[in-house]
């Protein structure tokens, strides 16, 4: 399951193109919407999009965006001028399936990530 952009993604989208510059890292890229927007900025030299979800990485790569599997910064090397992150922020819901939790749950209380 790939996180479908919601209101929070669209709110960030307005600022990504305006504020991103240089080398950009998009953590938890999901659908890649924020990485795509960064690539459209004239001030951005390159974008690396990372996600723990293999499906998301495959989707973003299919859009021509440099992407790889990484749990937050675990597989990220180098320095970046801009880091974008729309983290999962909901508390654990015991009724939610494990696959969906990866995209939505930010920890026991929601803010741990």
Buried (B, 14 or more C-beta within 10 A) or exposed (E): BBBEBEEEBEEBBEEBBEEBEEBBBBBBBBBBBBBBBBBEBEBBEEBBBBBBBEEBBEBBBEBEBBBBBBEBEEEBEEEBBBEBBBBBBBEBEEEEEEEEBBBBBBBEEBEEE
